[in-house]
Amino acid sequence: MTIEFLLNGARRTAEIDPGESLMDLLRRLGCKSVKNGCDDGYCGTCAVLLDGRAVNACLVFAARAAGCRVQTLEGLGGEGVLHPLQRTALDLGAVQCGFCTPGIIMTSLDLLARNPRPTEHEVRDALAGNYCRCTGYVKPVEAVLAAAAEMREAPE
């Protein structure tokens, strides 16, 4: 089966198997930020944006992406420019082993698109589906709050 969709702003055509997951398709297309941590939706390391909303790509059939916009970490920032969520994660020490970081950033991007002024509780609630063994969530939450403030202050 052939599908067409936008991947990080670029039109893509892909041959897929009927039961193929969006995670497997994206990894096959070179999106290495989409991690396979559990393959059953528990860990959130495969989180991507599907039409602007965070989804666990391991739980979504690739066919669901037909006609949709898919964004991965590779689509953030620009050439040599980090997105505020990426920069604050690095600057504030929210990246340790890095395995879960792409999923946390994509989930946070969804949150901040819907709520540019989240409370600490709202950030923690949004990240509840992202499993991290290294950080204890203190630094990732601080990074999301700092990025939110930076994004609010940035000129349009």
SEPA-783339 format. One line per 5 residues: number of its first residue (from 0); their letters; for each residue y, x, z of N, C-alpha, C. Coordinates in Angstrom, 2 decimals, padded with zeros to 5 digits. Last residue first. Layout:
// SEPA-783339
NUM	a	Y:X:Z:Y:X:Z:Y:X:Z | ...
***
This chain:
// SEPA-783339
155	epaer	037.40:007.17:017.31:036.57:006.48:016.31:036.64:007.14:014.97 | 037.27:009.80:019.71:038.02:008.97:018.76:037.09:008.36:017.72 | 035.46:009.54:022.77:035.57:010.12:021.42:036.39:009.21:020.52 | 035.01:008.20:025.11:036.30:008.90:024.97:036.51:009.46:023.57 | 032.43:007.26:024.87:033.52:006.28:025.04:034.87:006.92:024.76
150	meaaa	031.02:009.64:024.75:031.04:008.78:023.57:032.15:007.73:023.66 | 031.36:010.59:027.37:031.87:011.36:026.23:032.00:010.48:024.99 | 029.98:008.61:028.81:031.41:008.85:029.05:032.04:009.59:027.87 | 027.41:008.98:027.74:028.08:007.68:027.62:029.59:007.85:027.80 | 026.85:011.57:028.57:026.99:011.30:027.14:027.72:009.98:026.92
145	alvae	026.66:011.11:031.33:027.69:012.02:030.81:027.93:011.78:029.32 | 024.43:009.41:031.39:025.72:008.94:031.91:026.87:009.81:031.39 | 022.50:011.15:030.34:022.82:009.90:029.63:024.18:009.38:030.09 | 022.48:013.16:032.32:022.85:013.49:030.94:023.23:012.24:030.16 | 021.55:011.79:034.57:022.89:012.39:034.59:023.37:012.67:033.17
140	vpkvy	018.97:011.22:033.62:019.90:010.12:033.92:021.33:010.64:033.94 | 017.88:013.84:033.37:018.04:012.98:032.19:019.02:011.82:032.44 | 018.05:014.67:036.16:018.86:015.31:035.12:018.96:014.46:033.85 | 016.21:012.82:037.38:017.58:013.00:037.86:018.46:013.57:036.75 | 013.55:012.76:036.44:014.53:011.82:035.88:015.96:012.02:036.36
135	gtcrc	011.66:014.63:036.93:011.96:013.71:038.02:013.08:012.74:037.68 | 010.90:016.50:034.93:012.28:016.45:035.43:012.50:015.60:036.66 | 008.12:016.55:034.09:008.84:017.76:034.49:010.11:017.52:035.29 | 006.92:014.31:033.10:006.26:014.97:034.22:007.10:016.09:034.82 | 007.99:011.24:032.02:008.35:012.67:032.06:007.72:013.28:033.30
130	yngal	007.85:008.44:029.97:007.16:009.20:031.01:007.51:010.68:030.91 | 009.70:005.71:029.47:009.61:007.11:029.03:009.05:007.94:030.17 | 010.23:003.23:030.45:009.12:003.36:029.52:008.94:004.76:028.95 | 012.54:003.53:031.93:011.29:003.25:032.64:010.07:003.39:031.74 | 015.02:003.81:030.85:014.10:004.94:030.69:012.75:004.71:031.38
125	adrve	016.31:001.47:031.63:016.06:001.70:030.20:015.02:002.79:029.98 | 016.48:001.96:034.40:015.69:000.83:033.91:015.34:001.03:032.43 | 018.24:004.12:034.44:016.87:004.28:034.97:015.96:003.18:034.45 | 020.48:002.82:033.38:019.88:003.95:032.66:018.45:004.14:033.13 | 020.95:000.92:035.38:020.64:000.47:034.02:020.02:001.59:033.18
120	hetpr	021.54:002.60:037.57:020.38:001.71:037.62:019.97:001.25:036.21 | 023.92:003.76:036.71:022.74:004.61:036.91:021.47:003.75:036.91 | 025.28:001.56:034.18:025.22:002.10:035.54:024.00:003.01:035.63 | 026.80:002.01:030.95:025.67:001.67:031.82:025.84:002.26:033.22 | 028.74:001.39:028.81:029.10:001.73:030.19:027.95:001.40:031.15
115	pnral	027.78:000.53:026.36:028.43:001.83:026.42:028.84:002.27:027.83 | 025.12:-001.01:025.42:025.86:-000.98:026.68:026.54:000.38:026.83 | 024.03:-000.72:022.90:024.15:-002.07:023.46:025.05:-002.13:024.68 | 024.14:001.99:022.56:024.64:001.13:021.47:024.87:-000.29:021.98 | 022.86:002.88:024.83:024.30:003.09:024.72:024.91:002.30:023.57
110	ldlst	020.14:002.14:024.27:020.86:001.62:025.44:022.36:001.71:025.23 | 019.64:003.70:021.97:019.56:002.24:021.90:020.35:001.63:023.06 | 019.87:006.22:023.14:020.76:005.85:022.04:020.79:004.34:021.87 | 017.74:006.20:024.92:019.11:006.21:025.44:020.11:005.82:024.37 | 015.63:006.38:023.13:015.73:005.21:024.00:017.15:005.08:024.54
105	miigp	016.20:008.93:022.09:016.23:007.76:021.21:016.33:006.46:022.02 | 015.92:010.54:024.41:017.20:010.48:023.69:017.27:009.25:022.80 | 013.24:010.12:025.05:014.28:009.76:026.01:015.62:009.62:025.30 | 012.01:011.19:022.76:011.85:009.77:023.09:012.91:009.29:024.06 | 012.80:013.93:022.96:013.20:013.09:021.82:013.08:011.59:022.11
100	tcfgc	011.63:014.70:025.58:013.07:014.63:025.33:013.45:013.79:024.11 | 008.99:015.19:026.06:009.44:013.80:026.16:010.89:013.62:025.74 | 008.87:018.00:025.64:007.96:017.10:024.95:008.47:015.66:024.94 | 010.45:019.77:027.11:010.97:019.22:025.86:010.09:018.20:025.17 | 010.25:021.02:029.52:009.25:021.38:028.51:009.66:020.84:027.14
95	qvagl	013.30:020.26:029.89:012.47:021.29:030.50:011.40:021.67:029.50 | 016.46:019.08:029.75:015.35:019.48:028.89:014.56:020.55:029.61 | 018.59:018.75:031.37:017.66:017.62:031.29:016.46:017.93:030.41 | 020.74:020.48:031.84:019.40:020.86:032.26:018.39:019.74:032.25 | 023.19:019.90:030.78:022.94:019.50:032.16:021.52:019.78:032.63
90	dlatr	023.10:020.81:028.12:024.10:021.35:029.05:023.79:021.06:030.51 | 021.02:019.23:026.97:020.93:020.69:027.05:021.85:021.25:028.13 | 022.06:016.66:027.31:020.70:016.97:027.78:020.53:018.47:027.94 | 024.49:016.89:026.00:024.49:016.74:027.46:023.10:017.01:028.03 | 023.55:017.19:023.31:024.35:018.22:023.95:024.31:018.11:025.48
85	qlphl	022.21:014.76:022.81:021.50:016.04:022.70:022.23:017.13:023.48 | 024.28:012.93:023.17:023.07:012.83:023.99:022.26:014.12:023.95 | 026.18:013.78:021.20:026.47:013.90:022.63:025.24:013.78:023.53 | 024.48:015.69:018.66:024.95:014.39:019.14:025.25:014.55:020.63 | 025.44:018.89:017.41:024.59:018.06:018.26:025.27:016.74:018.58
80	vgegg	025.59:020.44:014.34:026.35:019.65:015.31:025.39:018.77:016.10 | 024.26:021.64:012.23:024.83:022.50:013.27:025.63:021.78:014.33 | 024.63:018.83:010.49:024.29:020.23:010.27:025.01:021.09:011.30 | 024.57:016.37:013.12:024.77:016.80:011.74:024.37:018.25:011.63 | 023.15:013.72:015.06:024.03:014.87:014.88:024.23:015.15:013.41
75	lgelt	019.86:012.53:014.12:021.05:012.57:014.98:021.88:013.81:014.70 | 017.51:012.61:012.71:018.65:011.96:012.09:019.91:011.94:012.94 | 015.58:013.66:014.35:016.02:014.48:013.22:017.26:013.90:012.55 | 014.97:011.54:016.00:015.86:012.57:016.51:016.39:013.46:015.39 | 015.03:008.77:013.68:014.36:009.68:014.61:015.38:010.70:015.09
70	qvrcg	015.24:005.50:012.50:015.96:006.70:012.89:015.15:007.47:013.92 | 014.89:003.27:009.89:014.18:004.01:010.93:014.99:005.26:011.22 | 015.54:000.14:008.64:016.15:001.43:008.94:015.38:002.06:010.09 | 013.26:-001.63:006.36:014.01:-001.41:007.61:014.68:-000.04:007.63 | 011.51:-002.07:004.30:012.83:-002.68:004.22:013.72:-002.44:005.42
65	aaraa	008.80:-001.50:006.38:009.21:-001.87:005.01:010.55:-002.59:005.04 | 007.87:-001.14:008.92:009.08:-000.42:008.55:009.59:-000.79:007.15 | 005.42:-002.38:009.09:006.57:-003.07:009.71:007.89:-002.41:009.31 | 003.60:-000.55:008.17:004.03:-001.61:007.25:005.25:-002.35:007.78 | 002.94:000.91:010.42:003.87:001.50:009.46:004.41:000.44:008.50
60	fvlca	002.86:-000.94:013.43:002.23:-000.61:012.16:003.30:-000.08:011.20 | 003.58:000.33:016.58:004.11:-000.40:015.43:003.35:000.03:014.18 | 002.84:001.98:018.61:002.44:000.58:018.72:002.84:-000.26:017.51 | 003.95:004.42:018.14:002.49:004.36:018.16:001.98:002.92:018.20 | 006.66:004.05:018.46:006.13:004.08:017.10:004.61:004.05:017.05
55	nvarg	008.22:001.98:020.51:007.20:003.03:020.58:006.47:003.01:019.25 | 011.67:001.48:019.72:010.28:001.01:019.73:009.37:002.22:019.93 | 015.03:000.56:020.03:013.99:001.52:020.37:012.62:000.83:020.38 | 016.87:-000.66:017.24:016.25:-000.91:018.55:015.12:000.08:018.79 | 017.79:-000.20:014.66:018.69:-000.02:015.79:018.11:-000.25:017.16
50	dllva	015.59:-000.50:012.98:016.74:-001.39:012.84:017.60:-001.39:014.10 | 014.12:001.35:015.26:013.72:000.52:014.12:014.78:-000.57:014.02 | 014.18:004.53:016.60:014.93:003.30:016.41:014.45:002.62:015.14 | 011.39:005.70:018.59:012.31:005.82:017.45:013.14:004.53:017.42 | 009.17:007.29:020.80:010.25:006.30:020.61:011.14:006.68:019.43
45	ctgcy	007.03:008.78:021.59:007.13:008.48:020.16:008.26:007.50:019.85 | 007.00:008.90:024.29:007.37:010.13:023.58:007.51:009.91:022.08 | 006.20:006.70:025.82:007.51:006.67:025.19:007.90:007.92:024.43 | 003.75:006.19:027.22:004.60:007.33:027.58:005.99:007.35:026.95 | 002.26:003.90:026.41:002.55:004.14:027.82:003.69:005.13:028.04
40	gddcg	001.29:003.39:023.86:002.55:002.79:024.29:002.98:003.07:025.71 | -000.94:004.78:023.05:-001.12:003.39:023.48:000.14:002.78:024.10 | -000.73:007.46:022.51:-001.27:006.61:021.45:-001.53:005.18:021.90 | 000.30:009.54:024.03:-000.71:008.67:024.63:-001.42:007.79:023.60 | 001.96:011.25:022.63:001.64:011.57:024.01:000.51:010.74:024.58
35	nkvsk	003.00:012.39:019.87:001.86:011.55:020.24:001.43:011.96:021.64 | 006.51:012.36:018.97:005.33:012.96:019.61:004.24:011.92:019.87 | 008.75:012.99:016.74:007.97:011.81:017.12:006.63:012.32:017.65 | 009.71:015.33:015.79:010.23:014.89:017.09:009.45:013.69:017.61 | 008.77:015.74:013.25:007.98:016.31:014.35:008.52:015.93:015.72
30	cglrr	008.64:014.30:010.50:009.44:014.03:011.70:008.65:014.48:012.93 | 007.11:014.50:008.17:007.80:015.68:008.68:008.66:015.47:009.91 | 005.54:012.45:007.37:006.75:012.68:006.58:007.60:013.82:007.14 | 003.67:012.41:009.37:003.23:012.83:008.04:004.42:013.15:007.14 | 005.26:011.32:011.35:004.80:012.71:011.50:004.34:013.26:010.15
25	lldml	005.53:008.74:010.29:006.71:009.59:010.48:006.32:011.05:010.65 | 002.84:007.83:010.30:003.59:007.94:009.06:004.77:008.90:009.22 | 002.27:007.85:013.05:001.51:008.72:012.14:002.24:008.90:010.81 | 004.17:005.93:013.93:004.17:007.30:014.45:003.46:008.24:013.49 | 003.33:003.63:012.67:004.62:004.20:012.28:004.71:005.64:012.77
20	segpd	-000.19:003.75:011.90:000.94:003.52:012.80:002.21:004.15:012.23 | -002.27:002.10:009.55:-001.55:003.31:009.95:-000.37:002.96:010.86 | -003.77:000.07:008.46:-003.76:000.21:009.91:-002.99:001.40:010.43 | -003.35:000.36:005.64:-003.01:-000.88:006.33:-002.93:-000.74:007.86 | -001.74:003.46:004.79:-002.97:002.71:005.01:-002.62:001.46:005.81
15	ieatr	000.93:004.03:002.44:000.38:003.91:003.79:-000.96:003.20:003.76 | 003.23:005.86:000.67:001.92:005.22:000.58:001.35:005.20:001.99 | 006.73:005.42:000.64:005.54:006.05:001.21:004.32:005.19:000.94 | 010.04:006.27:000.03:008.90:005.49:-000.44:007.67:006.19:000.09 | 013.30:006.17:001.44:011.97:006.79:001.33:010.99:005.77:000.79
10	ragnl	016.70:006.93:001.60:015.69:006.00:001.10:014.37:006.75:000.91 | 018.16:008.15:004.57:017.68:008.44:003.22:016.60:007.45:002.81 | 018.72:007.57:007.23:019.76:007.36:006.23:019.34:007.61:004.79 | 016.32:007.98:008.56:017.48:008.81:008.89:018.54:008.78:007.79 | 014.90:006.25:006.12:014.53:007.17:007.20:015.69:008.12:007.42
5	lfeit	014.51:003.07:004.92:015.49:004.13:005.14:015.03:004.96:006.32 | 011.71:002.23:002.76:012.54:002.06:003.95:013.56:003.18:004.00 | 008.93:000.86:001.12:010.22:001.54:001.00:011.01:001.23:002.26 | 005.38:001.26:000.71:006.54:000.67:001.37:007.77:001.51:001.05 | 002.26:000.50:-000.74:003.50:001.26:-000.83:004.62:000.52:-000.11
0	m	-001.17:000.85:000.00:000.00:000.00:000.00:001.24:000.90:000.00
***
